[in-house]
Amino acid sequence: MPNACIEVDLTFVDEDGELRPGAIEALSQLRASPCELILGSAAGAEYLQFSSSLLD
């Protein structure tokens, strides 16, 4: 199974901590595909947890 590794900063979440246009749709497509989704953030684990909660 392939991996999809995504840095959430400025990909799914903008510089103000808001979801970027199309983020939910893109994530839904990735979840439906046969891949393991791996999210990362240079801002650290706490920020990644917050960002991930926006995508649920």
Beta strands, then each sheet from edge to edge (+ up, - down):
strand 1: 3-7
strand 2: 36-40
sheet 1: 1+ 2+
end
